[in-house]
């Protein structure tokens, strides 16, 4: 990469890297390193065919985060009450010694399962993210079911398609119709918009957005279908009904590639546009118009989002949407079909990273989305094993991001719970810890990345030294392994060696080779990713009638054929509003909330309320409102608007809890009920009441 002179006289060199954050775009980056020690400009790699030089604003300002004055740089020991943020600095040896000694003592007293290593996707690098499982497996600590983000999507996609692959995402640029279903890529996957823009410019392509409110993506769309939250399957079924009714069903395609097309047609006979209108709140004419546009467009590409699946019926909704290109045969065409994730194209051998050769299947597994239930002794999660007395947390901030946060906080406040948090900043989870360890950021360690939203394997190499005494996840695990007596060859290797070994074990070129190329495109050929050779099921067919029992334990409630599944937290007389807790543009989960630039852009936590609802409730723009349900209540400022149906309220987050009036954040209201059949968080499936702050005070006074 190029070397130049920075305006202040220091040497500037541009280096290749990759965005590590929990986003399917996994952008290829070009990072300016100033004088070998500081991050300057961060740009998208123009030579990468998916990133195409475009990255989101929050990552382009990464220097603000890397060199933030409030970044943790020393290990800390709690000296005051949990949550008080009272700590003193200690050495790494003391921090790791104390952690290991306590874990050993707790395991001796209660059994090894009393320790729960807990993590998620604060980094998407395979070594630094997933290495915690190696410690878990070697030590026989409790296992973790990773449900908080993708479990519902996984279940719904697998039900019909059978494999996590799909048409090349770059084919969007060649489509004549792109349907963004249940996602807001303007906020969350900016590169999707890049490829949509190409299709609109070159082909006059139409963009349809299906989302409960007028997101930034919906504003850019030709058509926005503002469905009621949790009713997407009804819309999909009505479109399929119209396809059969009006002669758009590709019967030859289904005869070859689908399981029960005749049964599906009979089932859909009553799933009329009128039926769907009553459920979704959409006009019959709008359903008919969308169905006609979709059915008549050969190159119709559905880009499936995550948002519409974060419901109790989310897996059924995902399955119904994937049935659309099967009924209409659009999988067979370039720039046609549907796409969610390319996860299965990489065929990783993660034995070394995760210690899969040390897994004991008898060790219990607990649902990460139900961490509040776990920490408060819920036997549905604990089973017959011990309560959790030790937590080791990397790459996540559950006090803010986990559902049912009041219960989560109650669990973290237990005096008999020993908690260690490895973090960049003093998050609300870190503030509850006994020991806080300072973590490196992505340009301060080596790692290996796959893309979910495209097809590139990339290396993120160490570019600068970390500040103070920050250590990488891998280094911390090595230090604990020595003290705990955890023996595995992965603990003896550098992160770079693990990257190289994992690549080679998985059938890919080594680390140096990929670094020389800058990335490796693993996209399968057309026949594979368009399922010309068959879908990912054992019989090679798409399944309209899934065997849900093969996907998850709570399968009995699932519909036998694609259908609207009436299990959501529906609006009731005492909770007449449906809440969508959507992602804000400047934040990514709770990451980036420390940056002043993003906070200024977002302003403050607000509840977007339909103008008709506001008038009826006496809510004024900017006035305080209280939202509540049986789990608790929160207070925010109101923002009156439209772009959604009456009865829908939207809070874009995830703001820290402390930014909400009274210190209770949006996940006070969200449930930790697991979505069937596989589990998964239901962040957008919440019924609430709304009162003006004065009305709420009057009720409380009574």
C-alpha positions in Angstrom: 0.0 0.0 0.0 1.1 3.6 -0.5 3.4 5.7 1.7 2.8 9.5 1.9 3.5 12.5 4.0 0.7 13.4 6.4 -0.1 17.1 6.6 1.4 17.4 10.1 4.8 16.1 8.8 4.5 12.5 10.0 4.8 9.5 7.8 1.5 8.1 6.6 1.1 4.6 5.1 -2.2 3.0 3.9 -2.7 -0.6 4.9 -5.3 -3.2 4.1 -7.7 -4.4 6.8 -11.3 -5.5 7.3 -14.2 -4.2 9.4 -14.7 -6.6 12.3 -18.2 -5.6 13.4 -21.4 -7.5 13.6 -22.6 -6.6 10.1 -22.9 -8.9 7.0 -21.0 -6.4 4.9 -17.6 -7.2 6.4 -16.1 -4.3 4.5 -12.7 -4.5 3.0 -10.8 -1.4 4.4 -7.9 0.8 3.6 -6.6 2.3 6.8 -4.2 5.2 7.1 -1.6 4.5 9.7 0.1 7.7 10.9 3.7 7.5 12.2 3.2 3.8 12.8 1.1 4.5 15.9 -2.2 6.2 15.1 -5.2 5.6 12.8 -6.1 8.3 10.4 -8.5 8.0 7.5 -10.5 4.8 7.1 -11.9 4.1 3.6 -13.6 1.3 1.8 -11.4 -0.7 -0.6 -12.4 0.3 -4.1 -10.8 -2.8 -5.6 -13.1 -5.1 -3.6 -16.1 -6.0 -5.8 -18.5 -6.0 -2.9 -17.3 -3.2 -0.7 -16.7 -1.1 -3.9 -15.1 1.8 -2.0 -18.2 2.4 0.2 -18.3 2.0 4.0 -20.7 3.4 6.7 -20.0 6.7 8.4 -19.4 5.1 11.8 -16.5 3.0 10.6 -15.1 5.8 8.5 -14.6 7.7 11.8 -12.9 4.7 13.5 -10.0 6.8 14.7 -12.4 8.6 17.0 -13.1 5.2 18.7 -9.6 3.8 18.6 -8.0 6.9 20.3 -11.0 7.8 22.5 -9.9 9.3 25.8 -12.2 7.0 27.8 -10.8 3.8 26.4 -9.8 1.2 29.0 -6.0 0.7 29.2 -5.4 -1.1 32.5 -6.9 -4.1 34.3 -9.3 -3.0 37.0 -10.5 -4.4 40.3 -13.9 -3.4 41.7 -13.7 -1.5 45.0 -17.3 -0.3 45.4 -20.8 -1.8 45.0 -21.6 -3.5 41.7 -22.5 -0.8 39.1 -20.8 2.0 41.1 -17.9 2.2 38.6 -15.5 2.3 41.5 -12.3 0.4 40.6 -8.6 0.5 41.1 -5.9 -0.4 38.7 -4.1 -3.7 39.1 -1.5 -5.6 37.2 -2.3 -8.2 34.5 -0.7 -10.9 36.7 -3.0 -10.0 39.6 -6.1 -9.8 37.4 -5.5 -13.2 35.8 -4.4 -14.8 39.1 -7.5 -13.6 40.8 -9.7 -14.8 38.0 -8.2 -18.2 37.8 -8.1 -18.7 41.5 -11.8 -17.8 41.8 -12.8 -20.0 38.9 -10.9 -22.9 40.3 -12.5 -22.5 43.7 -16.0 -22.1 42.3 -15.6 -25.2 40.1 -14.4 -27.2 43.1 -17.4 -26.1 45.2 -20.2 -26.3 42.6 -18.8 -28.2 39.6 -17.2 -26.8 36.4 -20.6 -26.0 34.9 -20.9 -23.1 37.4 -18.6 -21.1 35.1 -20.3 -19.7 32.0 -18.0 -18.1 29.3 -20.3 -15.7 27.5 -19.6 -13.9 24.2 -21.0 -12.8 21.0 -20.0 -10.7 17.9 -18.3 -7.5 19.2 -15.7 -8.8 16.8 -16.5 -11.1 13.9 -12.9 -12.3 13.6 -12.9 -16.1 14.0 -9.8 -16.3 16.3 -10.6 -13.5 18.6 -14.4 -14.1 18.7 -14.6 -17.9 18.9 -11.5 -18.8 20.9 -13.4 -18.5 24.2 -15.1 -21.7 23.2 -11.7 -23.5 23.4 -11.4 -22.6 27.0 -15.0 -23.6 27.6 -14.6 -27.0 26.1 -11.2 -27.9 27.6 -12.5 -26.8 31.1 -16.0 -28.4 30.7 -17.6 -25.0 31.5 -21.2 -24.5 30.6 -21.9 -24.2 26.9 -23.8 -21.4 25.2 -26.6 -21.5 22.6 -26.0 -18.5 20.3 -29.5 -17.3 19.8 -29.4 -13.5 20.2 -29.1 -12.6 16.5 -29.4 -15.3 13.9 -31.1 -18.4 15.4 -34.6 -17.5 14.2 -33.3 -16.6 10.7 -31.3 -19.9 10.6 -34.4 -21.9 11.4 -36.6 -20.3 8.8 -34.0 -20.4 6.0 -33.0 -24.0 6.7 -36.7 -25.1 6.7 -37.0 -24.5 3.0 -33.6 -24.0 1.4 -31.5 -26.3 3.6 -28.1 -24.5 3.2 -26.8 -21.1 4.1 -25.9 -20.0 0.6 -27.7 -18.1 -2.1 -27.4 -16.1 -5.3 -24.3 -13.9 -5.4 -25.1 -10.6 -3.6 -23.4 -8.7 -6.4 -26.2 -9.9 -8.7 -28.4 -7.3 -7.2 -26.7 -4.9 -9.5 -28.2 -6.9 -12.4 -31.7 -7.2 -11.1 -34.8 -5.5 -12.4 -36.5 -5.6 -9.0 -34.9 -5.7 -5.6 -37.1 -6.5 -2.6 -35.5 -5.6 0.8 -37.7 -7.6 3.1 -37.4 -6.8 6.8 -34.1 -4.9 6.7 -32.8 -1.4 6.7 -29.5 -1.5 4.9 -29.1 2.3 4.9 -28.5 1.8 8.6 -27.1 -1.6 8.8 -25.6 -2.9 5.4 -24.7 0.1 3.4 -23.1 -1.9 0.6 -26.5 -3.4 -0.3 -27.6 0.1 -1.2 -24.5 0.4 -3.5 -25.5 -2.6 -5.6 -29.1 -1.5 -5.6 -28.1 1.9 -6.9 -26.2 0.2 -9.7 -29.3 -1.7 -10.8 -31.4 1.4 -10.7 -29.0 3.4 -12.7 -28.2 0.7 -15.3 -31.5 -1.1 -15.6 -34.1 1.2 -14.2 -34.7 -1.4 -11.4 -37.4 -0.9 -8.9 -36.8 -1.1 -5.2 -39.5 -2.4 -2.8 -39.1 -2.2 0.9 -41.2 -4.2 3.3 -40.8 -2.8 6.8 -43.2 -1.7 9.5 -42.0 1.9 9.4 -40.5 4.4 7.0 -36.8 3.7 7.4 -34.0 5.4 5.5 -34.2 2.5 3.0 -37.9 2.9 2.7 -37.5 6.6 1.9 -35.3 5.6 -1.0 -37.7 3.0 -2.3 -40.2 3.1 -5.2 -42.7 1.2 -3.1 -42.8 0.9 0.7 -45.2 -1.7 2.2 -45.6 -0.8 5.9 -46.9 -4.0 7.3 -47.9 -4.4 10.9 -45.1 -6.0 12.8 -45.2 -9.8 12.8 -47.4 -10.2 9.7 -44.9 -10.7 7.0 -45.9 -14.4 6.4 -49.4 -13.3 5.6 -48.1 -11.0 2.9 -45.9 -13.7 1.4 -48.7 -16.2 1.4 -51.0 -13.7 -0.4 -48.4 -13.1 -3.1 -48.1 -16.9 -3.6 -51.9 -17.2 -3.7 -51.9 -14.6 -6.5 -49.1 -16.4 -8.3 -51.1 -19.6 -8.4 -54.4 -17.7 -9.2 -53.0 -15.7 -12.1 -50.8 -18.2 -13.8 -47.4 -17.1 -12.5 -46.6 -20.3 -10.6 -43.8 -22.1 -12.4 -45.2 -25.6 -12.2 -42.3 -27.3 -14.1 -39.8 -25.7 -11.7 -41.7 -26.8 -8.7 -42.2 -30.3 -10.0 -38.5 -30.7 -10.3 -37.3 -28.7 -7.3 -40.0 -28.6 -4.6 -41.6 -31.2 -2.4 -45.4 -30.7 -2.3 -46.6 -28.0 -4.8 -50.1 -29.4 -5.1 -50.6 -29.4 -1.3 -49.2 -25.8 -1.2 -51.6 -24.6 -3.9 -54.6 -26.1 -2.1 -53.5 -24.7 1.2 -53.1 -21.2 -0.2 -56.5 -21.1 -1.8 -57.9 -19.3 1.2 -54.8 -17.0 1.7 -56.3 -14.3 -0.4 -55.2 -10.6 -0.6 -58.3 -9.8 1.4 -57.3 -12.3 4.1 -53.8 -10.8 4.2 -55.1 -7.2 4.2 -57.0 -7.9 7.4 -53.8 -9.2 9.0 -51.1 -6.9 7.6 -53.1 -3.7 7.5 -52.1 -3.2 3.8 -54.7 -2.2 1.2 -55.8 -5.1 -1.0 -54.8 -3.0 -4.1 -51.3 -2.6 -2.7 -50.9 -6.3 -2.2 -52.2 -7.0 -5.7 -49.8 -4.4 -7.2 -46.8 -5.8 -5.4 -47.6 -9.4 -6.3 -48.1 -8.4 -10.0 -44.7 -6.6 -10.0 -42.9 -9.4 -8.4 -44.5 -12.2 -10.4 -44.0 -10.4 -13.8 -40.3 -9.6 -13.1 -37.9 -12.5 -13.9 -34.9 -10.9 -12.4 -36.4 -10.3 -9.0 -33.9 -10.5 -6.1 -35.1 -10.7 -2.5 -32.6 -9.5 0.0 -33.8 -10.9 3.3 -33.1 -8.9 6.5 -33.0 -9.9 10.1 -35.6 -7.5 11.6 -38.8 -9.3 10.5 -37.6 -12.6 12.0 -37.1 -11.2 15.5 -40.6 -12.3 16.3 -42.1 -15.4 17.9 -43.3 -16.3 14.4 -40.1 -15.1 12.7 -38.9 -18.6 11.5 -42.3 -19.2 9.9 -42.1 -15.7 8.3 -38.6 -16.4 6.9 -39.7 -19.7 5.5 -42.7 -18.1 3.8 -40.6 -15.5 2.1 -38.2 -18.1 0.8 -41.1 -19.9 -0.8 -41.8 -17.0 -3.1 -38.9 -17.5 -5.5 -39.7 -21.3 -5.5 -43.3 -20.9 -6.5 -42.3 -18.4 -9.2 -39.1 -20.3 -10.3 -37.0 -17.2 -9.9 -34.1 -19.2 -8.4 -33.3 -20.4 -11.9 -32.5 -16.9 -13.2 -29.4 -14.7 -12.7 -30.3 -11.8 -10.3 -33.3 -13.8 -9.2 -34.0 -15.8 -6.0 -33.4 -14.8 -2.4 -30.4 -14.3 -0.2 -29.8 -14.2 3.5 -26.3 -15.5 4.3 -23.3 -17.2 2.6 -22.2 -18.8 5.8 -21.9 -22.3 4.4 -19.5 -21.5 1.5 -16.4 -21.4 3.7 -16.4 -24.9 5.1 -14.2 -23.9 8.1 -12.5 -26.5 10.2 -12.6 -24.6 13.6 -11.3 -27.5 15.6 -8.2 -25.5 16.5 -9.9 -22.2 17.3 -12.8 -23.6 19.3 -11.2 -26.7 20.7 -13.9 -28.9 19.1 -11.7 -32.0 19.8 -12.4 -31.3 23.5 -16.2 -30.9 23.5 -18.1 -32.9 26.0 -21.7 -33.1 24.7 -22.9 -34.0 28.2 -22.0 -30.5 29.4 -25.2 -28.4 29.6 -26.0 -25.7 27.0 -27.8 -22.5 28.1 -29.6 -19.9 25.9 -27.6 -16.6 25.8 -30.7 -14.6 25.1 -32.1 -15.8 28.4 -29.1 -14.7 30.5 -31.4 -12.9 32.9 -33.2 -16.2 33.5 -29.9 -18.1 33.8 -28.5 -15.6 36.4 -31.7 -15.6 38.5 -31.9 -19.4 38.8 -34.5 -20.4 36.3 -34.4 -24.2 36.1 -35.7 -24.2 32.6 -32.2 -23.0 31.6 -30.0 -24.4 34.5 -31.5 -27.9 34.3 -30.2 -30.0 37.1 -26.8 -28.4 37.1 -25.5 -25.7 39.5 -26.4 -22.0 39.4 -23.9 -19.8 37.6 -21.4 -18.4 40.0 -18.7 -17.3 37.5 -19.1 -15.3 34.3 -16.3 -14.5 31.8 -17.5 -12.1 29.1 -16.0 -11.1 25.8 -17.4 -9.2 22.8 -20.8 -8.3 24.2 -22.6 -6.0 26.6 -25.6 -8.0 27.9 -26.8 -5.6 30.5 -27.8 -3.3 27.6 -28.3 -5.6 24.6 -30.0 -8.7 26.1 -33.8 -8.8 26.4 -35.7 -8.4 29.7 -32.9 -6.1 31.0 -34.5 -5.7 34.4 -34.1 -9.4 35.0 -30.6 -9.3 33.5 -29.6 -6.5 35.9 -31.0 -8.4 38.9 -28.8 -11.4 38.0 -25.7 -9.3 37.6 -26.3 -7.7 41.0 -25.9 -11.0 42.8 -23.1 -10.7 45.4 -22.3 -14.4 44.9 -21.7 -13.9 41.2 -18.0 -13.4 40.2 -17.9 -11.6 36.9 -14.9 -10.8 34.6 -15.4 -8.5 31.6 -12.9 -8.0 28.8 -13.8 -4.7 27.1 -12.8 -1.5 25.3 -14.9 0.9 27.4 -16.6 1.0 30.8 -19.9 -0.3 29.5 -22.8 -1.0 31.8 -21.9 -4.7 31.9 -18.3 -3.8 32.7 -19.5 -1.6 35.6 -21.1 -4.7 37.1 -17.9 -6.7 37.0 -15.5 -7.7 39.7 -12.5 -7.5 37.3 -12.4 -5.5 34.1 -9.7 -6.3 31.5 -8.7 -3.8 28.7 -9.2 -5.2 25.2 -7.5 -4.5 21.8 -9.4 -3.3 18.8 -9.3 -4.9 15.4 -6.2 -3.1 14.0 -4.3 -4.0 17.1 -4.3 -7.8 16.6 -4.4 -10.5 13.9 -7.5 -12.2 12.8 -9.4 -14.1 10.1 -12.8 -13.0 8.7 -15.6 -14.5 6.6 -18.5 -12.5 5.1 -22.1 -13.4 5.7 -23.4 -10.8 3.2 -20.9 -11.5 0.4 -18.2 -14.1 -0.3 -14.8 -12.8 0.6 -12.3 -14.4 3.0 -10.1 -11.6 4.5 -7.2 -11.1 6.9 -7.2 -8.3 9.4 -3.5 -8.0 10.3 -2.2 -6.1 13.3 -1.4 -2.5 12.2 -0.6 -0.6 15.4 0.3 -1.3 19.0 -2.6 -1.1 21.4 -2.7 1.7 24.0 -1.6 1.1 27.6 -1.8 -2.6 28.6 -4.6 -3.7 26.3 -4.5 -7.4 25.4 -6.3 -9.3 22.7 -8.9 -11.9 23.4 -6.5 -14.7 22.4 -3.7 -13.4 24.7 -6.1 -13.3 27.6 -7.3 -16.8 27.0 -3.6 -17.9 26.8 -3.0 -16.3 30.2 -6.0 -17.9 31.8 -5.2 -21.3 30.3 -1.8 -21.4 31.9 -3.3 -20.6 35.3 -6.3 -22.9 35.0 -4.3 -25.9 33.6 -6.2 -25.8 30.3 -4.1 -27.8 27.9 -4.8 -27.5 24.1 -2.4 -26.7 21.3 -4.4 -23.6 20.4 -3.3 -21.9 23.6 0.4 -22.4 22.5 0.1 -20.7 19.2 0.0 -17.0 18.1 -3.2 -15.6 16.6 -1.4 -15.4 13.2 -0.4 -19.1 13.4 -4.0 -20.0 14.2 -5.2 -18.0 11.2 -2.8 -19.8 8.9 -3.5 -23.3 10.3 -7.3 -22.8 10.2 -7.1 -21.7 6.6 -5.0 -24.6 5.5 -7.1 -27.1 7.5 -10.2 -25.8 5.8 -8.8 -26.2 2.3 -7.9 -22.6 1.6 -4.5 -21.0 0.9 -2.4 -19.9 3.8 -2.4 -16.5 5.5 0.4 -15.0 3.5 -1.1 -16.0 0.2 -4.4 -14.3 1.1 -2.7 -11.2 2.4 -0.8 -10.9 -0.9 -4.1 -11.1 -2.8 -5.8 -8.9 -0.2 -8.9 -11.2 -0.1 -10.1 -14.5 -1.6 -13.5 -14.6 -3.3 -15.2 -17.9 -2.3 -18.5 -17.4 -4.1 -19.7 -20.7 -5.6 -20.7 -21.0 -9.3 -24.1 -20.2 -10.6 -25.3 -23.8 -10.5 -24.5 -24.1 -6.8 -25.7 -20.8 -5.5 -28.9 -20.9 -7.6 -29.6 -24.5 -6.6 -29.6 -25.8 -10.2 -28.1 -29.0 -8.8 -30.7 -29.2 -6.0 -31.4 -27.5 -2.7 -29.7 -28.3 0.6 -32.2 -30.8 1.8 -31.5 -34.6 1.8 -33.9 -35.1 -1.2 -32.4 -32.1 -3.0 -35.8 -30.3 -3.1 -37.0 -27.0 -1.6 -39.4 -27.9 1.3 -42.8 -26.2 1.3 -43.6 -28.6 4.1 -40.5 -28.6 6.4 -39.6 -31.2 8.9 -39.4 -28.7 11.7 -38.4 -31.5 14.1 -35.0 -31.6 12.4 -34.5 -27.9 13.0 -35.4 -27.3 16.6 -37.0 -28.8 19.8 -40.1 -26.6 19.9 -41.3 -27.8 16.5 -44.9 -28.9 17.4 -46.2 -25.3 17.1 -44.8 -24.7 13.7 -47.2 -24.6 10.6 -47.1 -27.5 8.3 -47.1 -25.3 5.3 -46.1 -21.6 4.9 -48.6 -19.6 6.9 -49.2 -16.6 9.3 -48.4 -18.0 12.7 -50.6 -16.3 15.4 -48.2 -16.5 18.3 -46.9 -12.9 18.5 -47.3 -10.6 21.4 -50.4 -9.1 19.8 -51.8 -5.7 20.6 -54.4 -5.9 23.4 -56.8 -3.5 25.1 -54.3 -2.9 27.9 -51.3 -2.8 25.6 -52.6 -1.5 22.3 -49.2 -0.6 20.6 -46.7 -2.8 18.9 -43.1 -1.7 19.6 -40.3 -2.1 17.0 -36.8 -1.7 18.7 -34.9 -1.0 15.4 -31.1 -0.3 15.1 -30.0 3.3 14.9 -27.8 4.4 12.0 -24.9 5.7 14.1 -24.7 2.7 16.5 -24.1 -1.0 16.0 -25.8 -2.8 18.9 -24.2 -0.9 21.8 -20.9 -0.3 19.9 -20.1 3.3 18.8 -22.4 4.8 21.5 -19.3 6.2 23.1 -18.5 8.4 20.1 -19.5 12.0 20.3 -20.1 12.3 16.5 -22.6 9.5 16.4 -24.3 10.6 19.6 -24.8 14.1 18.2 -26.3 12.7 15.0 -28.8 10.5 16.8 -29.7 13.2 19.4 -31.4 11.3 22.1 -33.6 8.2 22.6 -37.0 8.9 21.0 -40.3 7.1 20.5 -41.7 7.6 16.9 -45.5 7.7 17.3 -48.0 8.0 14.6 -49.7 11.4 14.4 -53.2 9.9 14.9 -52.1 8.1 18.0 -50.3 11.1 19.3 -53.4 13.3 18.9 -55.6 10.7 20.7 -53.1 10.4 23.6 -52.4 14.1 23.9 -48.7 13.6 23.0 -46.8 16.6 21.7 -43.7 16.5 19.6 -40.7 16.4 21.9 -42.9 15.8 25.0 -42.2 13.0 27.4 -44.0 9.7 27.1 -43.9 6.5 29.2 -44.1 3.1 27.5 -44.7 0.0 29.5 -45.8 -3.6 29.8 -45.8 -6.3 32.4 -41.9 -6.2 32.5 -41.6 -2.5 33.3 -41.7 0.9 31.8 -39.3 3.4 30.2 -39.5 7.2 29.7 -38.4 8.9 26.4 -39.2 11.9 24.3 -41.8 11.6 21.6 -41.3 12.2 17.9 -44.5 12.5 16.0 -44.5 11.2 12.4 -45.9 8.9 9.8 -44.7 6.2 7.5 -46.2 3.4 9.6 -49.6 2.3 10.6 -51.4 3.6 13.6 -50.7 1.4 16.6 -47.0 1.0 15.8 -44.3 2.8 17.8 -40.6 2.7 17.0 -37.5 3.3 19.2 -34.3 3.3 17.3 -31.5 2.2 19.6 -29.4 0.6 21.2 -28.7 3.6 23.4 -27.0 2.9 26.7 -29.6 2.4 29.5 -28.1 5.5 31.2 -29.2 7.7 28.3 -32.9 7.0 29.0 -34.7 9.0 31.6 -34.6 7.0 34.8 -31.8 4.7 33.5 -34.0 2.0 32.0 -33.4 1.2 28.4 -35.5 -0.2 25.6 -34.8 -3.8 26.5 -36.7 -3.3 29.7 -39.7 -3.9 27.5 -38.5 -6.8 25.3 -39.2 -10.4 26.3 -36.7 -13.2 26.6 -39.2 -15.7 25.3 -37.4 -18.0 22.9 -38.8 -18.0 19.4 -39.8 -21.5 18.1 -38.5 -23.9 17.0 -34.8 -23.2 17.7 -34.9 -20.3 20.1 -33.8 -16.8 19.4 -34.5 -13.3 20.7 -37.8 -11.6 19.8 -36.7 -7.9 20.1 -39.4 -6.6 17.8 -42.3 -8.6 19.2 -43.5 -6.4 22.0 -46.9 -5.0 22.9 -46.9 -1.9 25.1 -49.1 0.9 26.5 -48.2 4.5 26.0 -49.0 7.4 28.3 -47.9 11.0 28.5 -45.5 11.5 31.4 -48.1 13.5 33.3 -50.8 10.9 32.8 -48.3 8.2 34.0 -47.5 10.2 37.1 -51.2 10.6 37.8 -51.8 6.9 37.6 -48.8 6.2 39.8 -50.1 8.7 42.4 -53.4 6.8 42.6 
